[in-house]
């Protein structure tokens, strides 16, 4: 498997993001807004509104995540952004922590079970750290979970060095990885 390259979704990559989310099986019902919506936005949740809401955030300069490329083709998506841009919260932040969250993934069905999620996690961690994160938080589920599978799996995050801090809700674990300055 070739290593993936990553591009943040911003105004320049917005057309590629929209094209990727238009592919078969992509999460165009939520446009990765499920955990970003404000209380007001929840009341108007629909595919069209979700698209409008996420593109509005992107046009406004709000970080939302990364597209993963193999060659010139987008093959994956990982939602990684400052935790404050999401509605849910995980473990209590310590004074001085800058927490970024990995909230979901999408890999096209024909590319699943190739280990791409491991590369997506690594890309998300590197991106968050480069943008000032001192802790990366994720909310994966057990591999046999009937729901929230788009958030990743506990063993994969554990392999990447994330520690389990308990659960949020019935299925989602809160897992954290410190990524502060390694020179100190």
N, C-alpha and C positions, 0 to 999 in steps of 0.2 A: 504494500500500500504506500502510495506517495504521501509525503507530508503535506498537510493542508497549509494554505496561507489564509490570512484573515484581513478583512477590511471592516472597520467600524461603519455602521449604518448612520449616514449623515445626509446632508442635502445632496452631496455628489453621488452617493450610492443609493439614494432613495429609489430611482428607477429599477435598479437591480434587485433591491429588497421587494418592491411591489411585484416584479416579474417572478421572483422566487416564490413568494406567497401565492401567486396565481397558479402554480404548478399543481398537478393532481395530488391530492392527499394533504396539501399544505393546510395549516391551521387558519384558514381564511374566515372561519366562523368567529374567531376572537382576535386575530391579528396581534396576538401576544399582549392583549390588553386586560386579560382576566384579573391579574393581580395589580394592575396599574390604575384601574378605574377609580375615580373619586366616587363618593356616595351619589352625587348627582349623575355621573356618567353610568353608574350601575343601572339606574332607572331607565336609561335609554339604550341599553345594550342590544346591539344587533351587529351583524357582519359589516354593514355599510357604515354604521356609526363607529365601530371599532377601527375600521380602516381610516376613517376621518380623524379619529382621536390619536392614533399612533403616528400618522403622517403629520399631524399638527405638532406633536411633540418633536418629531425629527426636524421639521422646518424651524422649530423654535430653539434648536440646539441641544435638546435634552438627549443624553446618551440612552440608547435602548438595547444595543447589542452588536453582534458581529455576524457577518456572512463569512462562511468558510468556502474556500475555493480549492479545487484540484485542477491545476492548469487554469483555463479561463472559465471553467464552469462552476457555478455556485452549487455546492453539494450539501450544505448544512447551515443551520442557524443556531445561535446560542444567545439567549437573552441575558445580558450582564450589564448592570448599571448600578449607580449609587443606591443603597437600600432605601433612602428617603424618597426615591421616585416610585416606590411600590407601596401598596396599601398594607401588606402584611409585614410583620416584624418577627424576628427570630430571637436569638439570645440577647440579653441586655448588653449594650455596648459599654465598654469601659471608657473612662475619660481619655480622650485623645485618639480613640480608634476611628478610623475612616472605613466604614463597612460598605462593601459592594456585594450585591446579590446575584447569584446565578439562579434564574427562576424557571427556565424551560429550554428545551431543545426541539429541533425538528431536523430529521434526516429523511430524505425520500425513501420510501419503502424498499425499493430495489437496492439501496445502499446500506440498509440496516444489517446489524450483526457482523460488521467489518471492523469494529473498534473505533469508529469515528467519534463516538461520544468522549472517549479518552482524549482525543486530540482537541475536541471542542472545549473540554474542561481546561486543558493546558493553555489553549489560546485565550480563553476567558480570564484565567488567572493572570497571565502575562499582561493582557490589556488592562485589567483593573489595577494591577500593581503599577504599571507605567503611568496610570492616571491618578496615582496618589492613594490607592487603597492600602490599608494596613491589615485588613482582615477580609477574606472572601467568605461569604455565607451561601449555603445552598439548602434546598428543601426536598431531597430525594425520598423515594419510597423503597420498600423491600421489593425484590424482583417479582414476587407473586401478588403484588398489590393489584386490585381490580380497577384502580383509578389513579390519577395523577402520575401516570407513567411518563408523561412528557417532561417531568421534572428530574428525570434521571433516577439511578438506582444507588442505594446505600453502598453496596460493595465497590462500585466503580469510584465513588467519591472517597471511600476509605483507602483504596489503592493509590489515589492521588494525594494522600496525606491529610485529608479532612478528618476531624474528630467529631464524634456524635455528641451533641449537647441536649438530647432529649427530643421530644416531639412537639409539633404544633398541630393540633387537631388529632384525628385518629390515625392517620397514615403517614403524614409527612414528618420526616426527621429534620432537625436543625443541625446542620453540619458546618463546621468552621475550619478555616485554614489561615493561620497568621502568615502574612507576607510582608511584614514591616522591613525596614532597612536592615539588610543583612550585614552591613559594614560595622554596625554598632554593637 
